Each structure stands twice: as C-alpha cells, then as structure tokens.
Amino acid sequence: AWNHWPIHASTYLADIINKLGFNDSFSISDCGDLHDLIRAEAATSEVEAAAMGLNASVDVENRCGTEIYDHVIEAIHAGMLAESTLNTSVARVLRHKFSAGLFDKPYQSEKGLVEMRSPRHLQLSLEAAQQGVVVLKNAPLAAARDAILPLDLEKFAGRTIAVIGPLGACTEGSPQAGKYCALPNGCEASCALLGKTFQPLATDSRVATLVEVLQEAAAQMAAHGRAPQIEYARGSNVDNVTGHGLNLTMLQTAVDLAARADLIILAVGDSVHSCSEGYGPAQIEEGAGGGGDRDSLELSSGQQELLEAVTQAKRSKAPLVVALVHGRPITFGKDNHLLDGIDALVSAGRGGEFASRGLLDVLTGRAEPSGRLSNSWPRNVGQVGGPGASALHQVVGNWGPSTLQYKRSYFFSDASPLFAFGFGLAYTSFSLVEATVTSSQQAGSLKQLLAANSLLATVSTTVVNQGARGGYVIVQVYAHDPPGVGVIRYYRRLVGFTKAYMDPGQTKAVFVNITADAISFTSRPPEYARQIFPGSYRFFVSQNANDPSAIEVMMNVTKSVA
C-alpha cells in the first residue's frame, strides 16, 4: 500500500503511469493480490475488487486460486466500472500479444526451440555462475604467507576434505524443496542453489550439489594419481519449515568430521522457503515467518551453532571456507565475531543450474573471481530500518561530508556496512594510480542529451596489477551531485563501471563512460520526469563504494551547449 491505499486499487498511480507515457504498456497483478483487496477489507466483494483493479489500470489478474476478474461484467452492470475502461485494458493486452507474436503462425517461440540448452546457452549459464561468486574474505592460515584461496586440491590428495552444512548435498532424508522450486524431486540444497523458479523444468533436470562436483573432481584426480577423500555431514537444518532448532545428533556428527578434516567447506545460508513470500497459513510454523521477512539476519535453525561448533572443533592447520548459498545478506553473531574463525568467505547467491560448478571453479582458481556486491551488506538487522538506511543499502552512505558519512545511526552502533557496495576480492591486488575526466558534452540542452542518452564524460584511470597472478579489476565511478538540486541525494551513487582483465604486473589504462542517463534522476511531482542538474559533479574512481583509496576528479555540466 502507498499512503494507506492498496497499489492494486490506486487510481493515483495509474494517473502517474499515464502521465509518464507508459499508458501503452500493460500491468499485471501479483499473485492473488486482487483478492487481497477483500482480505484487507479495502473491498467488500469480488465485484468491487474487480472494479477497483481495472479502474487502477491493473489489466491482467495473476490468479492463484482466485478469480476476481470473472466478476468484471457484474461490475459493469452494477455501475462500478465503465465498459470503455475494460475496452482500454483489453486493447493494451491484445496489442502486446500481437507484438510478441503470440498469434503468429508458425508460433514465433518455436523458432527458438533449437537453441534451448544449446552448448552456447549452457556455457553462458556456467559463466554467469562463476561471475556471480563474490569473495568476501581470504586470509592467510596461521603463519602462512599465502591466502587460503585459491585452493590447490592436489595438496589434499590422500587427505580428507569435509563438506559440512545443509546446503552442501542432497542425501537420503533431505527435505524436499516444495513450493517455488521447479526441479522434479529437487531437494532443499539443489533448489537453494538454483533459486526460485515457477515453471516446471524438464523431468531429467537436476542441479549438482557441492559434494557432487567435488566428488567428480576427485574422481578425475584419482584417474591420474592420488585424490582427496570427500566426506559430508549435514550438521543442521536450514529453516524452521523443514525442522525446528538444533539437531544434536547431526551437530555432533559434523563436529566429529570437522575435528579430523584437513579442509572444511561449510555450505550454509537460506532456502527458497525462507526467502519467499509464498508461505500460506498452513505452512507457517512457530518462528517460521509468514511473508518471507525475518527479524534477524543470523543463520537460522542451528546453522549458526553449527558454524560456531565447527570453528572450535577444527584443527588449527585445517582451513575453514564458508560458502554462503543465500538470497539475503547474512550476519555472524554479536558484532559478527564468528567471522574471526572463518579463513575464507564467499557468497554464491543463487547461481542457477551450474551454481556448484561455478563456485568450485572460483574456489580452486579455475575461474578468476570477478563478482562484486550489488548492495551494501548490513552489520545487523537494525541497520536495515535505521536512520539513513536507504542510503546505506542502496548505494553507500548518508548525505553529508565524508567524515560524517556514516555518523547518522542508532546510538552505540557502527553505521558503516559490513561489506560495502561494489566490494569483492580478487586473487591478486590492484592499485589505481591516477584518474582524469574528459567532458564529452555535446551541443544541445540537457533535456535533449538525456533523451538521446548521450555520452557526457569519460573517466580514465591507470591501474596496476601488483600481484603475481592475473585477475579482473572492476573500476567503479561514483558521483556526488552538485549542491542546490532541491532534493536529498545519495552521498555517492554508482554511475559507471568497467571490468578489465590484467596480467601479472601489468599497468593498463581503463576507461569508464558516463552517460546522460547515468547521472539523471526522477524529478519531484507532478512531473516525475528524468532530468539532469547542471553544476560541478565530484566523481570518485575506486574499487568499491567505501574504498579509502578512491581518486576524486571534478566535472562541470552546463545547462546547454550551443
């Protein structure tokens, strides 16, 4: 709802859409939300709900066991809905169906069937999984000089690699994924790796787990010599829908394995259950949550206790790598103290069909890590709703001088993110030596340049790969808007980035283009138009939004160029 008015019944929102020129598009309800107008007591009947939806330009009902738009004719006869309003919605939908080729013969989509699951598509899926992995921590072990990652599996030949955690494997008795997972007979772990899906996949579809891809790698090593022994222990449940609290038997088995392992990979996170709005009343258990939201970002259902127990039980020379399979940021106990016991931390997100293979490729260095965070990672759940939270999590920090960037927060709380927007480690290190900005503002008004999304500037920086290994640098440019724009802007916002591969020891010039659209934003009502403010823009060239080594350059944008 907005200002107490349900979005699905908002004629005000419909007017804005029309004013913005989107009246030729069509809108569809979320699952069952037109029926929710009755449940929320905004409407008294299906007839009234149907009229409210169409009057608000909700053209299509996404049905989830509800049939609100079956009552459209009744709404017209009752005088709640004009027939012309219905005709307008029907016309919008039909126009898009025709433009999408749904009435073509032969049916357009059939032409692309030969490409489905082609080698090219499968390779793209693997690359997406690899590039989506973000390395968040990579520390040396004990007195060693080298960081834990990348792992050299050859060094563990004849030794034990322990995979621990409920998202590491599908075993007999593993919970089935259920709603929002289209894998036939998919278990919780494989569906968490794949992510939420709606349409059923092929009956032979499967998503390999981390244990399976490690076993495959070990088998290949065994064919040419010695290989590590891969062992698995579940250790805990994932969420309260599939089991309450600690299972002491599972926990003890995992602790015993950790105590004798030479390498531990802990696969924990959340499931498609606990990151979904799809709970119905029959599925809600005590502490399970009903809307996909949680009042904590800690690992759930014994996973945090599992992490703590493993860090205490493992041998000092045994590296602990934590692989997060998750849909939301995760925190690690009071003041995130459990991070201290983790040698390497990676975020795998929802990597899709080849999530485990992409994860293992990054862990072993077969693929160089290039993933970067697309959100700031909060230190605790309190930051999510705290003062300045929108600035913290959408970009980087609060409005104000850089020295006060994170000062506006709850008392006795560190308001900086745990991991900054744009953060991610490589297996080498880069430095930005210098930066310049070259204006490319063309003739015409800012409005004309915005309409054409013209190039406004090019930021160039010299990057040095300081390591003995090649890797990907992600050069990011953040803008601080000129003062006097009349609205509160983010202290820094991402306006451009470039990904570049660099050989060991290489020095390279990297260029980032800044377009008109990148520095524009939506004006205040009633216009709601994209616009660019003239003035002096401060650009920060860096490797993440909170990079202390960011290089600042200035550029002036004028009202118009003759």
Secondary structure in CASP SS format (residue, H / E / C, confidence):
PFRMAT SS
TARGET T0000
AUTHOR 0000-0000-0000
METHOD secondary structure of the structure
MODEL  1
A C 1.00
W E 1.00
N C 1.00
H C 1.00
W E 1.00
P C 1.00
I H 1.00
H H 1.00
A H 1.00
S C 1.00
T H 1.00
Y H 1.00
L H 1.00
A H 1.00
D H 1.00
I H 1.00
I H 1.00
N H 1.00
K H 1.00
L C 1.00
G C 1.00
F C 1.00
N C 1.00
D C 1.00
S C 1.00
F C 1.00
S C 1.00
I E 1.00
S C 1.00
D C 1.00
C C 1.00
G C 1.00
D H 1.00
L H 1.00
H H 1.00
D H 1.00
L H 1.00
I H 1.00
R H 1.00
A C 1.00
E C 1.00
A C 1.00
A C 1.00
T C 1.00
S C 1.00
E H 1.00
V H 1.00
E H 1.00
A H 1.00
A H 1.00
A H 1.00
M H 1.00
G H 1.00
L H 1.00
N H 1.00
A C 1.00
S C 1.00
V C 1.00
D C 1.00
V E 1.00
E C 1.00
N C 1.00
R C 1.00
C C 1.00
G C 1.00
T C 1.00
E C 1.00
I H 1.00
Y H 1.00
D H 1.00
H H 1.00
V H 1.00
I H 1.00
E H 1.00
A H 1.00
I H 1.00
H H 1.00
A C 1.00
G C 1.00
M C 1.00
L C 1.00
A C 1.00
E H 1.00
S H 1.00
T H 1.00
L H 1.00
N H 1.00
T H 1.00
S H 1.00
V H 1.00
A H 1.00
R H 1.00
V H 1.00
L H 1.00
R H 1.00
H H 1.00
K H 1.00
F H 1.00
S H 1.00
A C 1.00
G C 1.00
L C 1.00
F C 1.00
D C 1.00
K C 1.00
P C 1.00
Y C 1.00
Q H 1.00
S H 1.00
E H 1.00
K H 1.00
G H 1.00
L H 1.00
V H 1.00
E H 1.00
M C 1.00
R C 1.00
S C 1.00
P H 1.00
R H 1.00
H H 1.00
L H 1.00
Q H 1.00
L H 1.00
S H 1.00
L H 1.00
E H 1.00
A H 1.00
A H 1.00
Q H 1.00
Q H 1.00
G C 1.00
V C 1.00
V E 1.00
V E 1.00
L E 1.00
K E 1.00
N E 1.00
A C 1.00
P E 1.00
L C 1.00
A C 1.00
A C 1.00
A C 1.00
R C 1.00
D C 1.00
A E 1.00
I C 1.00
L C 1.00
P C 1.00
L C 1.00
D C 1.00
L H 1.00
E H 1.00
K H 1.00
F H 1.00
A C 1.00
G C 1.00
R C 1.00
T E 1.00
I E 1.00
A E 1.00
V E 1.00
I E 1.00
G C 1.00
P C 1.00
L C 1.00
G C 1.00
A C 1.00
C C 1.00
T C 1.00
E C 1.00
G C 1.00
S C 1.00
P C 1.00
Q E 1.00
A C 1.00
G C 1.00
K C 1.00
Y C 1.00
C C 1.00
A C 1.00
L C 1.00
P C 1.00
N C 1.00
G C 1.00
C E 1.00
E H 1.00
A H 1.00
S H 1.00
C H 1.00
A H 1.00
L H 1.00
L H 1.00
G C 1.00
K C 1.00
T C 1.00
F C 1.00
Q C 1.00
P C 1.00
L C 1.00
A C 1.00
T C 1.00
D C 1.00
S C 1.00
R C 1.00
V C 1.00
A C 1.00
T C 1.00
L H 1.00
V H 1.00
E H 1.00
V H 1.00
L H 1.00
Q H 1.00
E H 1.00
A H 1.00
A H 1.00
A H 1.00
Q H 1.00
M H 1.00
A H 1.00
A C 1.00
H C 1.00
G C 1.00
R C 1.00
A C 1.00
P C 1.00
Q E 1.00
I E 1.00
E E 1.00
Y E 1.00
A E 1.00
R C 1.00
G C 1.00
S C 1.00
N C 1.00
V C 1.00
D C 1.00
N C 1.00
V C 1.00
T C 1.00
G C 1.00
H C 1.00
G C 1.00
L C 1.00
N C 1.00
L H 1.00
T H 1.00
M H 1.00
L H 1.00
Q H 1.00
T H 1.00
A H 1.00
V H 1.00
D H 1.00
L H 1.00
A H 1.00
A H 1.00
R H 1.00
A C 1.00
D C 1.00
L E 1.00
I E 1.00
I E 1.00
L E 1.00
A E 1.00
V E 1.00
G E 1.00
D C 1.00
S C 1.00
V C 1.00
H C 1.00
S C 1.00
C C 1.00
S C 1.00
E C 1.00
G C 1.00
Y C 1.00
G C 1.00
P C 1.00
A C 1.00
Q C 1.00
I C 1.00
E C 1.00
E C 1.00
G C 1.00
A C 1.00
G C 1.00
G C 1.00
G C 1.00
G C 1.00
D C 1.00
R C 1.00
D C 1.00
S C 1.00
L C 1.00
E E 1.00
L C 1.00
S C 1.00
S C 1.00
G C 1.00
Q H 1.00
Q H 1.00
E H 1.00
L H 1.00
L H 1.00
E H 1.00
A H 1.00
V H 1.00
T H 1.00
Q H 1.00
A H 1.00
K C 1.00
R C 1.00
S C 1.00
K C 1.00
A C 1.00
P C 1.00
L E 1.00
V E 1.00
V E 1.00
A E 1.00
L E 1.00
V E 1.00
H C 1.00
G C 1.00
R C 1.00
P C 1.00
I C 1.00
T E 1.00
F C 1.00
G C 1.00
K H 1.00
D H 1.00
N H 1.00
H H 1.00
L H 1.00
L H 1.00
D H 1.00
G H 1.00
I C 1.00
D C 1.00
A E 1.00
L E 1.00
V E 1.00
S E 1.00
A C 1.00
G C 1.00
R C 1.00
G C 1.00
G C 1.00
E C 1.00
F C 1.00
A H 1.00
S H 1.00
R H 1.00
G H 1.00
L H 1.00
L H 1.00
D H 1.00
V H 1.00
L H 1.00
T H 1.00
G C 1.00
R C 1.00
A C 1.00
E C 1.00
P C 1.00
S C 1.00
G C 1.00
R C 1.00
L C 1.00
S C 1.00
N C 1.00
S C 1.00
W E 1.00
P C 1.00
R C 1.00
N C 1.00
V H 1.00
G H 1.00
Q H 1.00
V H 1.00
G H 1.00
G C 1.00
P C 1.00
G C 1.00
A H 1.00
S H 1.00
A H 1.00
L H 1.00
H H 1.00
Q H 1.00
V C 1.00
V C 1.00
G C 1.00
N C 1.00
W C 1.00
G C 1.00
P C 1.00
S H 1.00
T H 1.00
L H 1.00
Q C 1.00
Y C 1.00
K C 1.00
R C 1.00
S C 1.00
Y C 1.00
F C 1.00
F C 1.00
S C 1.00
D C 1.00
A C 1.00
S C 1.00
P C 1.00
L C 1.00
F E 1.00
A C 1.00
F C 1.00
G C 1.00
F C 1.00
G C 1.00
L C 1.00
A C 1.00
Y C 1.00
T C 1.00
S C 1.00
F E 1.00
S E 1.00
L E 1.00
V E 1.00
E E 1.00
A E 1.00
T E 1.00
V E 1.00
T E 1.00
S E 1.00
S C 1.00
Q C 1.00
Q C 1.00
A C 1.00
G E 1.00
S E 1.00
L H 1.00
K H 1.00
Q H 1.00
L H 1.00
L H 1.00
A H 1.00
A C 1.00
N C 1.00
S C 1.00
L E 1.00
L E 1.00
A E 1.00
T E 1.00
V E 1.00
S E 1.00
T E 1.00
T E 1.00
V E 1.00
V E 1.00
N E 1.00
Q C 1.00
G C 1.00
A C 1.00
R C 1.00
G C 1.00
G E 1.00
Y E 1.00
V E 1.00
I E 1.00
V E 1.00
Q E 1.00
V E 1.00
Y E 1.00
A E 1.00
H E 1.00
D C 1.00
P C 1.00
P C 1.00
G C 1.00
V C 1.00
G C 1.00
V C 1.00
I C 1.00
R C 1.00
Y C 1.00
Y C 1.00
R C 1.00
R E 1.00
L E 1.00
V E 1.00
G E 1.00
F E 1.00
T E 1.00
K E 1.00
A E 1.00
Y E 1.00
M E 1.00
D C 1.00
P C 1.00
G C 1.00
Q C 1.00
T E 1.00
K E 1.00
A E 1.00
V E 1.00
F E 1.00
V E 1.00
N E 1.00
I E 1.00
T E 1.00
A C 1.00
D H 1.00
A H 1.00
I H 1.00
S C 1.00
F E 1.00
T E 1.00
S C 1.00
R C 1.00
P C 1.00
P C 1.00
E C 1.00
Y C 1.00
A C 1.00
R E 1.00
Q E 1.00
I C 1.00
F C 1.00
P C 1.00
G E 1.00
S E 1.00
Y E 1.00
R E 1.00
F E 1.00
F E 1.00
V E 1.00
S E 1.00
Q C 1.00
N C 1.00
A C 1.00
N C 1.00
D C 1.00
P C 1.00
S C 1.00
A C 1.00
I E 1.00
E E 1.00
V E 1.00
M E 1.00
M E 1.00
N E 1.00
V E 1.00
T C 1.00
K C 1.00
S E 1.00
V E 1.00
A C 1.00
END
